[in-house]
Amino acid sequence: MSKRVTSRHSHTSRIRTRAAVLAVGLGASVVLGAGVAGAADTLSSGKAVTVANAVQAQAAAQAKAATAAKTAAVAKAAEGAPQAAAKGAAGWVDPVKKYTLSAGFNQAGAMWQSTHSGQDFAVASGTEVVAAHGGTVVKAGGNGAGDGPAYGNAIVVKHANGTYSQYAHLSRIDVKIGQVVATGQHIALSGNTGNSSGPHLHFEIRTTPNYGSAIDPVAFLRGKGVTV
């Protein structure tokens, strides 16, 4: 009689213990999500699984997912790298497209007080003018943006390498002083304002923002890899 009671008591205790462990496992599954959902299956096979085991399993799953995501991101960046390198290879661009070079740097003539201070790009009025290189607009407006009425409407952009680019005889100015522009960004439309014999863009490379510091812009651009 005593032996039978002990056996029944032992059997009941095992059932309660298994139920308690199962409850803990199921609770962990609800709290921790799909990463611990396998806890119930493990319990049904008779193996004891603790909340600590479940947390470790979830952490391992998250780490694996994070590694996979990082690998995918690196692969995607590598695919775009050649395109980015090609785009920024020159760093400088022509200020206008489909042009004809007309009056050149240091050219003498009655049109200028001494010699020509820049390079003229013959284009129709209204042609898009872009920043030859990224920088900050330091001058913009009529009267040559402060350099005199001969330039008409003009813009000067300061670049990080200590040089400045100037765009003159514009029909419209689409940037403001202090604005940061990127290489190739639209800044204006070409025109025929100021002392001009016909529609074109007057372009200068300067060592300061002001008139009198110009250097040969074509030689400069070619030195930067631009075909002019």
Secondary structure per residue as TSV (DSSP state, phi and psi in degrees):
chain	resnum	aa	ss	phi	psi
A	1	M	-	360.0	-46.7
A	2	S	H	-63.3	-40.0
A	3	K	H	-65.8	-39.3
A	4	R	H	-65.7	-41.3
A	5	V	H	-64.1	-41.9
A	6	T	H	-62.2	-41.4
A	7	S	H	-64.6	-42.4
A	8	R	H	-66.0	-40.3
A	9	H	H	-64.3	-40.8
A	10	S	H	-65.1	-41.1
A	11	H	H	-64.1	-41.5
A	12	T	H	-64.2	-40.5
A	13	S	H	-63.5	-40.2
A	14	R	H	-64.2	-38.5
A	15	I	H	-64.6	-44.7
A	16	R	H	-66.0	-39.7
A	17	T	H	-64.0	-42.9
A	18	R	H	-65.1	-39.6
A	19	A	H	-64.7	-40.1
A	20	A	H	-64.9	-44.0
A	21	V	H	-63.4	-41.1
A	22	L	H	-61.9	-41.1
A	23	A	H	-63.2	-41.8
A	24	V	H	-63.3	-43.6
A	25	G	H	-62.9	-44.3
A	26	L	H	-65.9	-38.0
A	27	G	H	-63.1	-41.3
A	28	A	H	-63.8	-36.9
A	29	S	H	-62.6	-40.5
A	30	V	H	-66.4	-42.8
A	31	V	H	-74.3	-43.7
A	32	L	H	-91.2	-11.2
A	33	G	G	89.5	-162.7
A	34	A	G	-61.8	-25.3
A	35	G	G	-63.7	-19.0
A	36	V	G	-116.5	6.7
A	37	A	T	-60.4	-24.9
A	38	G	H	-73.7	-5.1
A	39	A	H	-61.8	-41.7
A	40	A	H	-63.4	-40.4
A	41	D	H	-62.9	-40.5
A	42	T	H	-64.4	-40.0
A	43	L	H	-64.7	-39.4
A	44	S	H	-64.9	-21.0
A	45	S	T	-86.8	0.0
A	46	G	T	95.7	4.5
A	47	K	-	-94.1	137.9
A	48	A	-	-80.9	124.8
A	49	V	-	-122.8	130.0
A	50	T	-	-101.2	166.2
A	51	V	H	-60.0	-35.9
A	52	A	H	-61.5	-40.8
A	53	N	H	-61.5	-42.6
A	54	A	H	-64.4	-42.6
A	55	V	H	-61.7	-42.1
A	56	Q	H	-62.5	-40.4
A	57	A	H	-64.8	-41.9
A	58	Q	H	-63.8	-43.9
A	59	A	H	-61.0	-40.6
A	60	A	H	-64.9	-40.4
A	61	A	H	-65.8	-41.6
A	62	Q	H	-65.8	-40.6
A	63	A	H	-62.4	-40.9
A	64	K	H	-64.4	-42.3
A	65	A	H	-65.6	-40.2
A	66	A	H	-64.5	-40.8
A	67	T	H	-63.2	-41.3
A	68	A	H	-65.0	-41.3
A	69	A	H	-65.7	-41.0
A	70	K	H	-64.2	-41.2
A	71	T	H	-62.4	-41.2
A	72	A	H	-66.1	-39.8
A	73	A	H	-65.4	-41.7
A	74	V	H	-63.4	-40.8
A	75	A	H	-63.8	-41.2
A	76	K	H	-66.1	-41.6
A	77	A	H	-63.2	-37.4
A	78	A	H	-65.6	-34.6
A	79	E	H	-65.0	-38.1
A	80	G	H	-84.1	-14.2
A	81	A	H	-58.3	-46.1
A	82	P	H	-59.9	-38.3
A	83	Q	H	-66.9	-42.4
A	84	A	H	-64.2	-40.7
A	85	A	H	-65.0	-40.1
A	86	A	H	-66.0	-40.2
A	87	K	H	-65.3	-37.9
A	88	G	T	-100.3	13.5
A	89	A	S	-60.8	-49.0
A	90	A	S	-78.9	-42.6
A	91	G	S	82.9	-22.1
A	92	W	-	-127.9	153.5
A	93	V	-	-139.0	165.2
A	94	D	-	-64.6	143.4
A	95	P	S	-73.1	-18.7
A	96	V	S	-141.7	163.7
A	97	K	S	-112.1	157.3
A	98	K	S	52.0	62.7
A	99	Y	-	-118.5	172.1
A	100	T	E	-126.5	130.8
A	101	L	E	-71.8	130.4
A	102	S	-	-115.2	-116.0
A	103	A	S	-61.4	132.4
A	104	G	-	-102.2	175.8
A	105	F	T	-66.9	137.3
A	106	N	T	68.2	11.0
A	107	Q	-	-70.0	137.2
A	108	A	B	-93.2	155.9
A	109	G	S	165.1	168.4
A	110	A	T	-69.1	-15.7
A	111	M	T	-71.8	-19.7
A	112	W	S	-125.6	151.6
A	113	Q	S	-60.3	-43.4
A	114	S	S	-124.2	-85.3
A	115	T	B	-131.6	166.7
A	116	H	-	-68.8	130.4
A	117	S	-	-92.6	2.4
A	118	G	S	-153.2	-158.2
A	119	Q	E	-121.3	130.3
A	120	D	E	-93.3	133.5
A	121	F	E	-109.5	107.7
A	122	A	E	-74.5	114.2
A	123	V	-	-144.5	160.5
A	124	A	-	-69.5	152.0
A	125	S	T	-58.4	139.8
A	126	G	T	92.1	1.9
A	127	T	-	-71.2	139.6
A	128	E	E	-65.0	133.6
A	129	V	E	-111.5	131.4
A	130	V	E	-120.3	160.1
A	131	A	-	-68.7	126.2
A	132	A	S	-68.3	-19.7
A	133	H	S	-161.3	155.3
A	134	G	-	-65.7	147.5
A	135	G	E	175.0	-160.5
A	136	T	E	-121.5	133.2
A	137	V	E	-71.1	121.4
A	138	V	E	-111.2	-15.5
A	139	K	E	-143.6	141.9
A	140	A	E	-165.8	124.3
A	141	G	E	152.2	-175.8
A	142	G	S	-74.7	-178.8
A	143	N	G	55.6	35.8
A	144	G	G	66.3	23.0
A	145	A	G	55.2	34.4
A	146	G	G	103.2	-6.8
A	147	D	T	-95.8	1.3
A	148	G	-	116.6	153.0
A	149	P	G	-63.8	-20.6
A	150	A	G	-60.2	-29.4
A	151	Y	G	-82.5	-13.0
A	152	G	-	64.6	-144.0
A	153	N	E	-74.4	130.6
A	154	A	E	-144.5	161.1
A	155	I	E	-135.2	143.4
A	156	V	E	-128.0	130.0
A	157	V	E	-115.8	131.8
A	158	K	E	-93.0	133.5
A	159	H	-	-109.7	157.8
A	160	A	T	-63.3	-24.5
A	161	N	T	-83.8	7.7
A	162	G	S	90.5	3.4
A	163	T	-	-102.7	166.9
A	164	Y	E	-132.4	144.8
A	165	S	E	-116.4	140.5
A	166	Q	E	-121.3	142.7
A	167	Y	E	-130.9	120.6
A	168	A	E	-131.3	170.9
A	169	H	E	65.4	29.9
A	170	L	E	-73.6	148.3
A	171	S	E	-89.8	-24.3
A	172	R	E	-151.8	139.3
A	173	I	E	-109.3	127.4
A	174	D	-	-117.1	18.5
A	175	V	-	-133.2	167.2
A	176	K	-	-124.8	157.4
A	177	I	T	-59.4	134.2
A	178	G	T	94.3	-11.9
A	179	Q	-	-74.8	136.5
A	180	V	E	-91.8	129.2
A	181	V	E	-121.2	153.2
A	182	A	-	-100.1	161.9
A	183	T	T	-57.1	127.7
A	184	G	T	82.9	2.3
A	185	Q	-	-76.7	140.6
A	186	H	E	-61.2	130.7
A	187	I	E	-128.2	-21.2
A	188	A	E	-169.1	-179.7
A	189	L	E	-121.7	139.0
A	190	S	E	-68.4	161.7
A	191	G	B	-160.4	-147.7
A	192	N	-	-145.5	32.8
A	193	T	-	-85.6	158.4
A	194	G	S	78.6	-153.9
A	195	N	S	-83.1	84.9
A	196	S	-	-134.6	138.5
A	197	S	S	-92.3	-0.8
A	198	G	S	170.9	166.3
A	199	P	S	-59.5	128.2
A	200	H	B	-172.9	171.1
A	201	L	E	-108.6	126.5
A	202	H	E	-93.8	124.6
A	203	F	E	-124.9	132.8
A	204	E	E	-129.9	152.2
A	205	I	E	-115.7	126.9
A	206	R	E	-123.8	161.9
A	207	T	S	-97.7	-8.8
A	208	T	S	-138.7	171.0
A	209	P	S	-75.8	-5.6
A	210	N	S	-108.8	159.8
A	211	Y	T	-56.5	142.4
A	212	G	T	103.4	-3.3
A	213	S	-	-117.6	19.2
A	214	A	E	-72.7	147.4
A	215	I	E	-122.8	170.7
A	216	D	-	-62.9	111.1
A	217	P	H	-71.9	-32.5
A	218	V	H	-68.2	-46.5
A	219	A	H	-61.4	-39.1
A	220	F	H	-63.3	-49.8
A	221	L	H	-62.5	-41.6
A	222	R	H	-64.0	-33.0
A	223	G	H	-68.2	-20.0
A	224	K	T	-94.5	5.8
A	225	G	T	90.7	9.9
A	226	V	-	-90.6	132.8
A	227	T	-	-84.7	111.9
A	228	V	-	-115.9	360.0
